[in-house]
Amino acid sequence: MLSWGCLTLLVTVQSARSETVVFIEGDNASGLTEDTHIAAGSAATANYSDEDYLLIDTENGDFENNESRALVAFPKAFGERDGQLPAHTKVEQAILSLFVVNEGGTLSAHVIQESWDNSPVSWSARGGELGPWQAAGVSPPSCDETAAASGQTPAYAPVNFDLTDAVQMWASDPS
């Protein structure tokens, strides 16, 4: 089982001067970050968006040994407000950093292809009026088949994912 204590997205963009914008978990007051975890089995309809941690487990863990996955979004990363990145900006680098508490195996980050609502999202549904996932648990085609990035998960250490390509695609079409 993996559990995270800290989640940060650092985005360096090209502008008149190179600058770095940081989106940090817990910044929900501004609506710039959203995160939760979802679980299969008896917890398939449960929502964990109020938890202050994320769980990822592919076997023999919590939730009666059912799989759990984390969902992370930065819904208002692009825009005209302070702290937002301008749409269509050139992304030089985007690193998603997760602090892992419990050691695990390989962790992969996939781009989610369907919209979801953080508050009522679950393993079986995207939340609100959005209906079910195309594939339960945000499996393909609900997410990209190929991981945007992956890395090993040592205990009590950060795992960094280079998501530059994914964030650049998003910057090109923030809708």
N, C-alpha and C positions, 0 to 999 in steps of 0.2 A: 504494500500500500504506500502511496505517496501522499503526503499532505504538504501544503505550501504555507509558509508564513508571510511571504511578501511577494508581490507581483508588480513589476514595473515595465513599461514600454518606453524606451528612449528612441526618439526619432530625430535624426540630424537631417536638416533640409538645406538645399542650396537657395540662397537669396542674395541680396546685396552683400551680406556677410553670412557665412555659414553659422547656423544656430541650431541648438538642440532643445527640443521640447520634451518634457517628461510627463507621462501619464502614470499615476500611481494608484494602486488598489486602495479603496477607502475614500477616494475622491468622488464618491457618489453624489455628494451635495451639488456638485457642478454638473452631474450627468455625463461626465467625460469617460467614466469607466463603469463597466458592469461585469460581474462575475458570479458564477454559481457552479455547483456540481449536480449531476443527475445520476440516477442509479437504476439498474434493471431489477427484475423480479418483483417482490412485494412492494418495493419503493418506486415502481415505475411511474406513479402519478404524483409522487411527493416533490415538493419544491424546497430548495435549500438556499435561496438567494439571500436570506438574512444571516447565514453563517459567516463567520469571519475567517474561514479557511476554505480551501478547495481540496477535494479528495479525488484521486485517480487510482483505480485498481482494476486490473484485468483478470485477477483470479484470487481465490482464497482470502478475501478481505472482509470488510464490513458488508452490510446489506445482505446477510445470509449467503455469503460467498458469491454474490452477483457482481457483475462489472459496474464500475462507476467511472464517469468522465467529467472533466471540467470544461466549462464554457466561459470564454473571455471575450468581451466586446469593448470597443471604444467608439460608441455611437456618435459622439459629437466631436471627434478629433479634428474634423475638417469644417471650416466655416470662417466667419468674419469676426467672431468674438475674441476677447483676450484669452490667451492660452490655447487657441485653436490654430491649426495649420491651414493656410489658404488652399482651396481646391486647386488641383492641377499643378501643385508644387513639385519640384524635382527632389525626390527622396535620396539622400546620399547613403544613409544607413538607418535601419530600424532593428533594434535588438529588444526582444522580449526576455526579461530576466525573471526567473522564478526561484525562490528560495525553498529548497527541498528539506523537509524535516526528517522523513523516513526514507531510507535507501530503497531503491527499486531497480528496475531494469532500464530499458530504453524508453524514453518519453518522446512522443511525436506531436507536432503541432500541425493541424489541418485547417484549411480555410473553410468556414461554414458557408454553404451556398444558399441557405434559406434564412429568412428573417425570423427572429424569435423575440419574445418578450420576457425579460429577466425575471420578473416577479412570479408569474405562474408557470414558467417553463419546467418541463419534466422529461424523463426518458421517452415517454410516449407522445408528448404534445409540445408544440412550439410556444404555447401560452396564449392567453387572451382569446381573441377571435381568429387566431391564425390556423387553428386545426392541427392535425397530427404531422409529424415529420414524414417525409417520403420514406425514410427508413428509420425505424426506432433507434434511439440512442445516438442520433446524429451520425449514423453510418452512411457511407456513400449510397446514393447520390446526394444526400443531405449535406455532405462535405466532400471536399476533393479526395479522390482515391489516393493520390500521392501526397505524402507529407510535405509541407512547406519547409520544415526543418525538424531535426531530431537530435537527441543527445542522451548520454548516460546520466543516471541520477544518483550521485553520491549523497550520503546523509549529511545534513547540516552544511550545505554548500549551495551556491547559486548554479542554476543551469541556464545558459544563455542560448537563445534561438535567434539566428539571423533571419529576419522576416522582411528584409529590404524589398525583395521582388513582390511579395504579397502586398505590402503597404504601398508600394509604388503603383500597383494595379488599382488599389483602393483610392489612392490620391487622384489618379486619372479619371475615375468615375466614382465619386464618394456617395452617390445615391445608393 
